């Protein structure tokens, strides 16, 4: 009877060993792909495979939970039935297909993001329409699915010929005999859930090695589990009095008048006449600094933007706060640091935030969020419509206005042409306007209208970048013919970089983006080399408009002589402060690390770990703990002024 009991649960052993094997193969393939950017020492390789096998084992423990329960509760009568036999064959094949599909998915995810599954993958599971459409447009799915099906079929045939599944189905056992193995298998995920964290993968200073030591499936579980992180629970903290005292020092510029002791609400007072310049903000999908020659790029991908940079305020030491579009939107619109967990844009408690949209509206502006896709994606419409903006998205484009589109939205030419029309409507209504325009063409599948540039559509990122640059160039040409052009400030900025992974946990080069402020009738061209980030955009614009207003912003006017250079950058877990050539990173489990930047360019950043610089530590904690506390207490809401 002991033999029968063991054989019945041999199916679980099959799942474990097959998952471990295919995970090891996947890890090896990803390692070979990244061979030039990891350290090839024996110790490093051993850590990658040993820790990786541990995470694979834990992942398999989660994976088999439903199978353990199924085998435990399935009565012997039904287990031995012919119908169940055929159902088991079908299910086994489906399981093999799923495992191979997961391996292929990991390859393509790594190729796109250079990391294991994370928050992005979770979002991909939520927004299935856009994601499945994007996959179909980007990859030869018929071929890939046929290959996956064939591989799964070969494995199933081998198992069938060996009689392995048949032997399992022929076993008999009582529920009492199944109790012990079921308990042991279920104990694995229970213990893992309570004791295993992502920290075990931190085997190296090389972030690629750390990612390889993970399991894709475990990382996906962890992303689901950790989509919200309470700062006070997981990060190093300070006394509230010290936090807000330091935070006020950090955000204070030109003698701001603070109104409360427990937050940063303050009056920004300007003398002289306020301006009513229109503001058109073009937020460009995945526009890394490395794409622009004016920032040191080696290829001529952005001739129009490089030309505009010479005629504009060009910020060449500017950083994104995060690695996702919603992080860029959050930072620009709310002027807040990247608090841990998911972006405020995607949280349920994001209505009536202290948004720049409300400030513009309070000054009599028409404010519009203009997007070429469906704005329900990433909760964008919900966020913008409840924070001072009217919505113009894919549903508002007529057939004539939609000349070319992908699953993500209309091409950037169509989007920017629509933006011109919306600006015309505001002008005819004698209203100043602020347009937040979000592009989509620089996104896989990298499709765009043929004949616009010298790189064929659907050939890769570089073509998409050059097409977006072309579309912006055409937009500026058309805008110059408009009666509202001379009174308009054009802001061109990226939402984030095209890739997020690097050799270090928060690589500066993967946050370095362009910021161009173009207004030839208003601003004199010059290069601004101050370290700054997306949270500083709106305070800088409001200063150009010479506005007095109540502020709860964490950013400041970059052009002010009193501006204190720094950049707040992070992932959904890592929170960084870059200042005076030092980078301090706060991590969960109250960890903190400090680095000195040894060498930096738009392609790579080299660090050396240093002792904690206490003033930088205090400032970083004040920003992140302060922002989390203020948001948790609802003190970052907009009140009618």
N, C-alpha and C positions, 0 to 999 in steps of 0.2 A: 504493500500500500504506500509505503514511503516513496517508492519509485514512481508510482502513478501520480502522487501529489507533486513531486518534483517535475515530472514531465508536463503536467498541466500548466505549470508556471514557467516552463521552458520558453513559452511565447514571449514572456517578459524578458528573459535572457536574450532572446533573439533581437528584440527591440533595442535593448541596451547595447549589445555588441555591434549591431549594424549602425546605430546612431554614433557610437564612439568611432567606428571605422570611417564613416563618411565625414565626420567632423574633423578627424585627423587629416584626411585627404584634402578637405576644404582648406584647413589651416596651412597645409603644405603649399597648395596652389597660391594662396594669398601671400604667403611668405616669399615664394619665388617671384611673384609680381612686384613685391616691394623690396627685393633683394638689395637694391642700391641705397636704401635709406634706413636700413636696420644694421645693428652691429652683429657681425657674424662670428662671435666668439662661442666656444663650446658651452660655457656657462649660460650665456644668453639664450642659446638655442634650447638647452635643456630646460630652462625656466619656461620658455614659451610652450614647449610640448607637455611638460609635467603639470604646470598650472592650467594649461588649456584642457588637458585630459580631465583634471579635477572639475572644471566648470562644465565640461561635456557630460561628465557623470551626474553632476547635480541637475543639469538640464534634462537628462534622460529620466531622472527621478520625477521631475514635474510632468514630463511627457507621458509617462506610463500610468499616471493616477487613474484615468478612466478605464484603462485596460485591466488594472489590478481589481478595481471594483467590479468590472464586468465579469471577470473570471471567477471572482469570489461568489457573486450572487447567482450566476447562471446555473440553474438546476442541471444535474447530470443528464436527465431525460432529454432536455433540449440541446445540451452541449453535444450529445452523440447523434443527434438527428441529422438526416441527410441534407435538409434545407440549411441547417446551421453550418454544415461542412462546406457547402458551396458559398454561403455568405462569408465564411472565414477566408476562403480563397480570394474572393473579391476584395474583402477588407484588407487582407495582407498586401495585395497588389496596390491598393490605394495608399496604404501606409508607405510602401516602398517608393511609390511615385511622389508622395509628399516630401519624403526625406531627400530625394534627389532634387526635387524642385527647390527645396530650401537651400541646398548647396549652390545651385545655379543662382538663386536670388542673392545669396551672400556675395557671390562673385560680382554681380552687377551693382549691388549696393556699395561694395568696396571700391569698385571702379569709379563710381560717381562721387562718393564722399570720403573714401579712405578710412572708414571706421566700420565697426560692427554695427548691427542694428541698434538704433537709439530712438530718441523722440521723433525723428523724421519718419522712421518706419512705423511708429505708432500712428502718426498722422496719416500715413499712406493707407493704413488699414481702415481709418475713419472715412477718408474722402475717396471712396472706391471708384466713383465715376471718373474723376479727373485722372486718378492714378492709373487705372486700367487703360483709359484712353491714351495716356502718355506712354505707357509701356507698349501698347499696340503700334503707336506711331514711331516709337524709337527703336524697336527690335523686331526681327523676323519671328514673331511668336509661333507661327505654324511650324516652322523648322525647329525652334527650340523645344516646343511641347512634344513634337514627334521624337526628338532625340531623347528627351527625358523619359517619355513613355517607353522607348526602346530599351533604355538602360534599366528601367524598373522591370521591364518584361524579361530581360536576360537574367536578372537576379532572381526573380520569382521562379523562372524555369529551373534554375540551378537548385533552389530550395525544394521545388516540387520533385525533381528527379532524385534528389537525395532522400526524399520521403520524410523530411524534417517536420513539415506541417502536418502530414498525415499521422505521424507518430504521436504528435501532441493531441490531435483530435480523437485518437483511439484510447486515450487514457481515461481512467475513472477515479473519482475521489469524492469524499464526503465534505460537507461544509466545515466540519471540525478539522479535517486534514488541511483545508485550504486557509485556515485562520492564521497559522504562524507565518507562512510566506507572505500572505497579504499584509500582515502587520509589519513585517520587515521592510517590504517595498514601500509602504506608505510612510514609514518612519524616515526614509531618506528625504523626501521633500519637506516634511515637518521640521526636521532638524535643520535642514538647509535654509528654510525660510527664516528661522530664528537666529541663525548664526553666520550664514554666508553673505558677504557683501561684495560690492564691486572692488573693494580695496585690495583683495587678494591678487588682482591682475596688475597692480602697480609694481612690476618687477624691474623696471628700468627707467632711466631718465628719457629714453627714447619712446615717444608716445606710440609709434607704430608697433613696437614690440609689445607694449601694454595692450594694444587693441588685438594683436594676434593671439595673446594669451587668454583672451576672452572666448566665450561661446556666443555665437550669434543668437541662438535661441534664448540663452540666459539673459543676454543684454536686452532682448525684446521683453522678457518677463520683467526685468528691472526697470525698463522705461515705463511700462504700464504701472508698476508699483510706485515709482518715485516721481510721478508727474506733478506732485506738489511737495515742496519741501519747506518746512517751517524753519525760519532762520534761527530763532532762539534755541530750537532743539538740536539742530545739526551743525551750527557754526559757532566759532568763537565769538564771545559777546563782551560787552563792557557795560558799566553802569549807565543808566539812561541819561543822567545829568551830563556825564562826560560825552556821551554820544552826541547829544543835541548841541552841546557847547562847541564841540569840534566840527559838527556838521554846519553850523551857522558860520563858523570861520571859513569853511571851505566854499560855501556858496555866496558869501557876502562880497559884493563888489560895489565900489563907489558909495559906501555908506548907506546900504539898504536899511529900511526901517522895519524891524521884525515886530510882528503883532502878537505872537504867542510864545510861550516858553517851551511848549512840548511839540512844536513842529517848525517848519521853515517858512511859513506864510509871512510875506513881507511886501512892502510897498516899493515899487520901482518908480522913482520920480524923475521926470525929464523936464527941462525948461525949454521954452520955445514952441514953435508950431509943430503939431503932429502931422505926419504925411499920410496920404491915402494911396500909396503905391499898390498896384495889383501884385500878387505873388503867385507865380506858377512854379510849383515844385514837382520836378520829374524825378521819381525814385526808380532807379534802373535796377532791374533784376540782376543780381550776381556780378556786378561790375567791379572786379578786383582791380586794385591799383596797378598790378602788373600788366594790365591790358593797355595802359596809356603810356605813350612815349614820354609825355611830359612828366611822368612819375618814375621814369627809368625803364619802361617796357622796351623790349627789343624788337617788336614787330609793329608794323604800321596798320594797326587794327582800328584806331580811333582818330582819323585825320580831322574830323569835324570837332570832336571834343578837345583835341590838342590845340586846334586853332582857336576855339572859344576860350580855352584856358589863358591864352595870351591877351585876350581882350577883357578879362574878368578878374574878380577876386578869386585867386586860385589857392586853395588850402592843400599844401603838399605833405602835411604831417597829421592827417585826419584819419579817424578810426571808427569802424562800426562797433556797436556795443555787443553784438551777438552774431550768430551764424544762421539765423532764419529771417525770412521776410517779416514775420510778425514782431521780431525783436527790433528790427529797424523802424517799423511803423510805431511801435511803442515808444522808442527813444525819441524819435522826431516829434511825434504828436504830443506826448506827455512830458518830455524832457525828464525821464526817470532812468536810474541805473537798471541793469538787468537783474532783478530779484530772482532768487533760486526757484526752480520748478518751471512751469510753463509760463509763457508770456502773458501779460495782463490782457492782451488782445483776445486771448482764448479762454480767459477765466470767466466764470458766470457773474462775478461781482465787479463788472467793469463799466457800468453806466454812470454818467455824470461825473466822470473823472475831471481833474483840473486840466482840461485839454486846451491846446492852442486854438482849436476850432471854436470854442466858446468865446475866447478872447477876440478873435476876428469878428465873430457875429456881434459881439457887444460893441464893436467899433463900426457896425453897419455894413459889414462885408457879406457877400454871398460866398458860402464855403461849400466845396464839392469834393467828394472822393470819387475819382474817375478811374475805372478799372476795366480792362478789356475782357476779363473773364467773369465767371459767376461769383459774386461777392460773398456768397455763403461759405465759400472755401475759407478755411482758417478763421471763420467767425468774423471776417472783415466787415461785412455790412452791418452786423449787429453792433460791433464796436464803434465804427465811424458814425452810424446813424444816431447813436445814443451819446455821442461826444462832440456834437456841434457841426456835423457835416451832413449835407444831402448826398444821396447816392446816385451815381451814374455808372451802371455796369453793363454786362453783356446783353441783358434783357432790354436795354434802352437803345441798342444799335439797330437801325433799320437794315434791310437786306442790301440797300445801296451803300450803306456805311461799312458793311462787313464784306470786304473784298477778298480777304484771306484770313483763315484762322486755323488754330490747332485746338486740341482739347483744352488747353489752358486759357485760350482767349483769342481775340482778334490780334492781327499783327500790329506792331508798334506804329506803323504808318497810320492805320485806321484809328488806333487809339489816340494818337496825337492830333489827327484831323478832327476827331470828335471833341477833343479838348479845345481846339480853336473855335469850334461852333459854340461850345458852352461859354467860352470867354466872350464871344460876340453877343450872346444873349444877355449876359450880365452888363456889358457895356451899353447895350440898347436900353436896358432898364435903369441906366444911370447909377449903377451900383459898382463899387470896387469889389474885386473878387479874389479869392484864394482857392487855387485848385491843387489838390494832392493827387498827382497822376502816377499810377503804378503800372510799369511795363511788364511784359511777359515773354517777349520773343527770345531773350537770352536764357532759354530754359530748354532742356531736353524735351522734344525731339529735334530742336534746333532747325525748325522749318520756317521758311519765310518766302516771300514772293521772289521768283526768279528774275534775273536781269537787273537787279538793283546794285549789286556789288560783284566783285570779281571772284568770289568764293561761292560755289554752288550750294543751294539749300540742302539741308539734311546731311551735311558732311562733318559737323562738329561745332564745338563751342566757339572757335575763332570766327567762323562765318556768322554765327548768331551775334557775337559782339560787334562785328563790323556792320552788320545790317542795322542793329539798334543805333549805332553811331550815325549811319546814313539817315535813318528815320528822324533822329534828333536834328541833324543838319537841315533836312527838308522842313522840319517844323519851324526852326528859327528863321529860315528864309521867308516862309509864309507869314510868320508872326510880324516880321519887319514891315509888312504891307498893311498891318492893322492899325487903326487909329489909336488903339490903347497901348501900342508897343512902347512908346517913349515913357509911359508912366508905369512900366511893369518891371518887376525884379524876377528873373528866372533863376531858379535854384536847381542844380543837377547834382544828384548824389546817389550812391549805391545803397541798396538795402543791406547787403552783406557781400562777402567775397564769394567767388565761385567754388571754393573748397574750404573746408573748415579744419581738416586734420593736419597735424604737423608733427615734428619730432618731439616737441614739448607740449605740455598740457594746455597751455594757452599761447600759441605761437603768434607773435605780433604781426608777422607778414600776412597771416590769414585774416586779419582785421583791417589792414591798411586799404582804404578806399579813397576815391576822389571826392572833393566837394568844389563845385564851381558856382559862383554867384555872378550872373551876367546881367548887367543893366547899363549899357553904354551911355545912355543919356543921364544916368544918375551916379554911377560909381566909376572911379578911375582904376584901371587895371593895376594889380600888384600881386605878388606872391606872399602868402601868409604861411610861415613855417612853424607856427605854434602848435604844440601837441594839443589836440582837442578831439572831440567825438560828437556823435549824432545828437547827444542831449544838449549841445550848445547851439544847434542850428536856429531854433525858434527864438531864444533870447537874443541872438545876433540879429536876426531879421527885425525883431521888435525894436531893437536899438536903432537900426537903420531907419525905421519908420518914426523914430523919436517919440515912442509911446510911453506914457505913464500908465502903469497897470499894477494890479495885485498879482503877485507871483507865488507859486508853490513849486517852481521849477528847480531842478538840481543843476541845470546847466547855466552858463553865463555867456555874456557877450564876448566873443573871441577877440574882437577888434579893440576892446577896452584896454588901455594901458595897464589896468590893474588885474587883467585876466591871469589866473594862476593855471599854468599848463598842466594838464593831466588827461588821461583817457581811462574811462571805465569800460572794461571789456569782460566778457564771460561766456560760459556755456550754461546749460540748465543746472549745472552743479558747481562748476568752478567760477569764482568771482574774482576778477583781477583789477588791480589799480596800477597803471603805468605812469610813472612820474620820475623826472630827473634821471632818466636812464636806468631806473629800477622798476622791476615788476614784482608786485606782491600778490599772491594767490591764496584765497580762502577756499577751503574745501569742507565737505561734510565730515562728521566725526571730529569737528573742531580742530582741523588741521590747518596749518599755515606754512607757506614757503615763500622765500624771498630770492629773487634772482637779480643779477646785474647783466645788462645787455652788453655783450662783448662785441658783437658785430650784427648789423641790421641792414637789410635791404628789402625790396618788395618781393623777393623770391625766397628769402630764408632769414631766420633770426637765430643767432647763437647766444646762449646764456651760460653763466656759471652761477651755481647756487651760492648764496651768501647768508650771513647771519641776518636775523630779522632786524630791520631798521624801524625802531619803535615809533617815530613820528609818522612813517608811512603806514605802519600797522594801525595806529589810532585813526588815521584818516580813512583807510579802507573800511574799517569796522563802522565808522560813523556814517559813511555813505550807505553801506549795505544793511546794517542793522537799523539805521534810521529810516531808510526807505521801506523796509519790511514792516517796521513798527507803525509807521504813518499809514501805510496801506491797510494793515490789519485793523487799525482803529478807525478807518474810514475818514482820516483827516486830509486825504488827497482828493476831495470832492469839490466840485465847482458850485459856488453860491452866486446867485444873481447879484451883479454889482450895480 
